[in-house]
Amino acid sequence: MRPVPVPAGPGQESVWDYPRPPRVEHVDVRVTIDLGGERVVDTRDVVRVLETSHPPVYYLPIAAFRADALVAADGASFCEFKGAARYHSVRGGGTVAERAAWNYPSPSPGFESLADRVAVYAGPMDACTVDGERVVPQPGRFYGGWITSNVVGPFKGGAGSLGW
């Protein structure tokens, strides 16, 4: 059963208006990520992926991360839209967040702009921000969307959302 979308207010987007298959778009925002008390990335070169019922997932250039911040990690997964993903651990200030980031080295057609970019789970980080606003991680253990005040749900990933 589809949940009842929260009405979007002025300047807000409803994740229920996002498409499936997902849409990829470049956005003019500043994204920062801190871990272990250190800034591991600060960039305006940002791509986000929008998919029905999910808050945006932000993809940042691998080259924008501090040189030692991303470390290849075990495991892989497959997205029916984006293709095969590989995982990375994120390091900062002596802290290691295991398998806290992922990317698509050879993305499927339509998602080529994700090559050489990485997305990060917000939960294990000290802070992730979009234009200075601290994000809230998407609920659940699998999804990596970032919730900001301009996005309304309900969001897939929480209890009872498996069938959405």
N, C-alpha and C positions, 0 to 999 in steps of 0.2 A: 504494500500500500504506500502510495506517495504521500509524504508529509505535507503539511500546510506551510507554504513559504511565509516567512516574516516579510511584511510589506517594507520595501525599500523607501527610505526617506530621501530628502534632498541631498544630492552628492553621494548617495550610496548605490551599490550594486547588489542585486540578489543573485546568489549562486544558482538559483533555479532558472535564471535567464541565460546562464552560460550554456554553450553547446555541447553536444556529444555526437561525433567525436570532438575532442578538445580543440580549442583555438590557441595558437601561439601568437603573442604580440610583444613587440618592444615597447617599453614604457619609460617615460622620463621621470624617474625617481632615484633617490639615493638610498642604497641598501648598505647597512653595516652589520657585521657579526663579530661578537666578542666571546672569547673563551679563555678561561684561566686568567682573567684580568687583562688580557691582551686583545687588541683589535686584529682579527685575522683577515678581514676583508672590508674594504670601503670602496664602493664603486657606483657609478651612474650608468654603467653598461649592463642593463637589466632586461631580461626577457621573462615574461610570465606565461604560464599555461593555465587556461580557464576551462574547467570541465563541470558539467552539471552536478550540483550538490556538493562541490568541493570548493574550499577557499583557494585563491590563487597559489600556485607553486612558483617560486621565484628561482630562475636559473641565472647564475653569475659566471663570468669567464673564469676558467681555471687559472689563467695568467694573472687575474686580479687578486688572488689569494696570496698571503705571505708565502714565501718560497717553501717553507717547511710545514705548512699548515695542513696539506692534504697527503694522506698516506694510503696507498692501495690496501684494501681489506678483502677478506675472503667473502665468497658468496656472489650470487647474481640473481636477477629476477627478470621477468618478461612482461612488458606492457603490450596489450593488444594493439595500441595505437602508436606508441613511440619506439617499440622494439626492445632489444636486450639491454639491460642496465647492469652496470658494475658499481661496487660500493667502495667508499673511502672512509677512513677514520679522519677526524679533525683534531689537530693539535694546536694548543695555545697556552702559554704561561705554565708549562709543565703539566697541563691537563690533557688527557686524551679521551675524546668521545668516540667510542668504537662504532663503526658502521653508521655514522651520523650524516653521511652525505652520499649522493649517487649521481651518476651521469649516464648518458647514452652515447658511447663513442662513435657508433654508426647508426644514427637514428633512422627510422622508417621514413619513406617519402612523405613530405608535408611537414616534417619535424626536423629538417636539416639544420635549422638555426639553433638547435640544442647541442649540436656537436661542439666539443671543446668548452662546454659549460657544465656547471655542477649545481645541484640543489642541496639544501641542508635542512635537516630536521631541526626546528627551533627549540624543541624541548630540552635537549642536552646542552645547549649553548647558554652562556651567561645572559646574553641578550642578542636579539635580532631586531633590527629596526627598518622601517620603510619611511623615508622622509621624516626621520626623527621619532616616529611613533613605534613604541615597543610592540611587537607582534605577540599574539597568543597562538600556540601550536594547535593545529587541527586535532580533534579528539581521536583516540585510538592509537594503536601502535604501528600501523602500517603506512598511513597517509602522511604526506609532508606539506600540506597547505599551511599558509600563514594567514591568520585572521587579524584584520585591522578594523578600525571603526567604520570604514566605508564599505564593508562587506557584511551582508546579513544572510542567515541560513534559514532553516536548520542545516547543519553540516554533516555529511556522511562521516562515519568513523566512531560515533558515540554509540552507546547502548541502544539496541533496537534498530540500528540503521543498516544492518547487513543486507537486507533485501531491496534496498533502494536502487 
